[in-house]
Amino acid sequence: MLYFIKDNKLHRFPAPKRCGCKREDEKLRDTIPRGIEQCIYCMHHWPGDKE
């Protein structure tokens, strides 16, 4: 899974529809860094998500 950081929040790439954040030129990474707040829409499990 790939991630990107925008506005000091960690988001999944590609971002799910429920997250309004769009990746522009942010660096993609494959690890979750420390000290970065996680986007609740991207990083948490929601009912109806495919497993």
RAJO-V339878 format. One record per residue. SS is DSSP state (~ for helix, > for strand, _ for the rest). OMEGA is omega as a letter, one per 20 degrees, with the letter a starting at -180 (999 if undefined). D_LAST is the distance of its C-alpha to the last C-alpha in whole Angstrom. Layout:
ss=SS omega=OMEGA d_last=D_LAST
ss=SS omega=OMEGA d_last=D_LAST
This chain:
ss=_ omega=r d_last=14
ss=> omega=a d_last=17
ss=> omega=r d_last=18
ss=> omega=a d_last=21
ss=> omega=r d_last=24
ss=> omega=a d_last=26
ss=_ omega=r d_last=28
ss=_ omega=r d_last=27
ss=> omega=r d_last=24
ss=> omega=a d_last=21
ss=> omega=r d_last=18
ss=> omega=r d_last=15
ss=> omega=i d_last=16
ss=_ omega=a d_last=16
ss=_ omega=r d_last=16
ss=_ omega=a d_last=14
ss=_ omega=a d_last=16
ss=_ omega=r d_last=17
ss=_ omega=a d_last=18
ss=_ omega=a d_last=22
ss=_ omega=r d_last=22
ss=_ omega=r d_last=23
ss=_ omega=r d_last=24
ss=_ omega=r d_last=27
ss=_ omega=a d_last=29
ss=_ omega=a d_last=27
ss=_ omega=r d_last=26
ss=_ omega=r d_last=23
ss=> omega=a d_last=22
ss=_ omega=r d_last=19
ss=_ omega=r d_last=20
ss=_ omega=a d_last=20
ss=_ omega=r d_last=24
ss=_ omega=r d_last=26
ss=_ omega=r d_last=27
ss=_ omega=r d_last=25
ss=> omega=a d_last=24
ss=> omega=r d_last=20
ss=_ omega=a d_last=19
ss=~ omega=a d_last=17
ss=~ omega=a d_last=16
ss=~ omega=a d_last=14
ss=~ omega=a d_last=14
ss=_ omega=r d_last=12
ss=_ omega=r d_last=9
ss=_ omega=r d_last=10
ss=_ omega=a d_last=10
ss=_ omega=r d_last=9
ss=_ omega=r d_last=6
ss=_ omega=a d_last=4
ss=_ omega=999 d_last=0
